[in-house]
Amino acid sequence: MTLHTGERKFLGRTVLVSAALLGMLAFAGAPRAFADDYYKCQRRIAKADHRLHEAVEDHGWYSRQAEHARHELREARERCGREQRRWWDEDCRCWRNDRDRDDYNYDRSYRP
């Protein structure tokens, strides 16, 4: 089967456009996945912080339930710290990172 010049050009253009479209689709999902990770991390910490406040309100600051909720909140923050290099502070509603741990910046809110 012999392809004529017009058919060869059309086939070449089709392959080129298909490759370009496939390349754009492959890279389009990466930023969305990155943003979803931040949102999931933020929600996980917010829920753990809410559970801590509820435990303190219902059972007291030094109760076993409050201690467990503090432990869960600490684990959620550590997980975000490992994965995202920062964690959500529900009280000031801002992201925190390692720079916020020193004495000078500890009282200030960090907003990226």
Wavefront OBJ file of the C-alpha trace (Angstrom):
o trace
v 0.000 0.000 0.000
v 1.489 3.290 -1.089
v 0.653 6.536 0.687
v 0.323 9.665 -1.353
v 1.960 12.904 -0.261
v -1.257 14.382 1.153
v -2.026 11.235 3.148
v 1.511 11.145 4.558
v 1.260 14.777 5.717
v -2.116 14.126 7.331
v -0.815 11.023 9.125
v 2.281 12.898 10.342
v 0.198 15.792 11.660
v -2.197 13.394 13.402
v 0.661 11.607 15.145
v 2.237 14.929 16.184
v -1.012 16.355 17.557
v -1.768 13.111 19.394
v 1.664 13.091 21.023
v 1.317 16.730 22.079
v -2.143 16.107 23.543
v -0.934 13.044 25.414
v 1.998 15.033 26.835
v -0.291 17.815 28.068
v -2.649 15.330 29.702
v 0.219 13.582 31.453
v 1.434 16.812 33.092
v -1.997 18.297 33.821
v -2.658 16.045 36.823
v 0.527 16.806 38.780
v -0.385 20.217 40.293
v -3.838 19.005 41.266
v -2.405 16.033 43.150
v 0.003 18.342 44.972
v -2.823 20.667 46.045
v -4.932 17.704 47.154
v -2.102 16.573 49.442
v -2.058 19.953 51.171
v -5.829 19.938 51.550
v -5.868 16.394 52.973
v -3.109 17.282 55.401
v -4.946 20.415 56.492
v -8.218 18.536 57.011
v -6.507 15.748 58.968
v -4.957 18.229 61.390
v -8.163 20.269 61.684
v -10.132 17.156 62.613
v -7.534 16.062 65.162
v -7.512 19.563 66.672
v -11.315 19.532 66.890
v -11.236 16.141 68.627
v -8.751 17.545 71.150
v -10.963 20.534 71.914
v -13.988 18.252 72.296
v -12.095 15.889 74.613
v -10.893 18.767 76.787
v -14.387 20.236 76.936
v -16.048 16.928 77.785
v -13.446 15.271 80.029
v -10.987 17.952 81.178
v -7.464 19.003 80.238
v -5.652 16.204 82.086
v -8.002 13.377 81.139
v -6.990 10.185 79.369
v -9.160 11.151 76.380
v -7.496 14.560 76.063
v -4.048 12.988 76.263
v -4.996 10.544 73.502
v -6.351 13.399 71.366
v -3.112 15.380 71.910
v -1.149 12.330 70.809
v -3.275 11.992 67.654
v -2.839 15.700 66.861
v 0.934 15.410 67.340
v 1.043 12.409 64.982
v -1.013 14.233 62.336
v 1.329 17.235 62.504
v 4.409 15.028 62.315
v 3.011 13.200 59.297
v 2.383 16.473 57.494
v 5.796 17.690 58.536
v 7.405 14.632 56.971
v 5.320 14.710 53.798
v 4.896 18.446 53.178
v 7.718 20.016 55.235
v 5.050 22.112 56.963
v 1.864 21.584 58.945
v -1.437 23.344 59.504
v -2.026 25.277 62.736
v -5.758 25.323 63.244
v -5.628 27.914 66.039
v -4.102 30.666 63.886
v -5.435 29.076 60.660
v -2.029 29.227 58.975
v 0.715 26.889 57.783
v 3.735 26.395 60.041
v 7.211 25.112 59.235
v 10.533 24.579 60.996
v 11.352 28.301 60.921
v 8.463 28.880 63.341
v 10.095 26.773 66.058
v 12.757 29.256 67.080
v 12.089 31.774 69.872
v 11.974 34.827 67.625
v 9.348 33.555 65.180
v 7.333 31.383 67.546
v 4.811 34.106 68.417
v 4.355 35.261 64.849
v 2.103 33.617 62.301
v 3.735 32.272 59.176
v 1.682 32.638 56.051
v 3.322 31.375 52.856
l 1 2 3 4 5 6 7 8 9 10 11 12 13 14 15 16 17 18 19 20 21 22 23 24 25 26 27 28 29 30 31 32 33 34 35 36 37 38 39 40 41 42 43 44 45 46 47 48 49 50 51 52 53 54 55 56 57 58 59 60 61 62 63 64 65 66 67 68 69 70 71 72 73 74 75 76 77 78 79 80 81 82 83 84 85 86 87 88 89 90 91 92 93 94 95 96 97 98 99 100 101 102 103 104 105 106 107 108 109 110 111 112
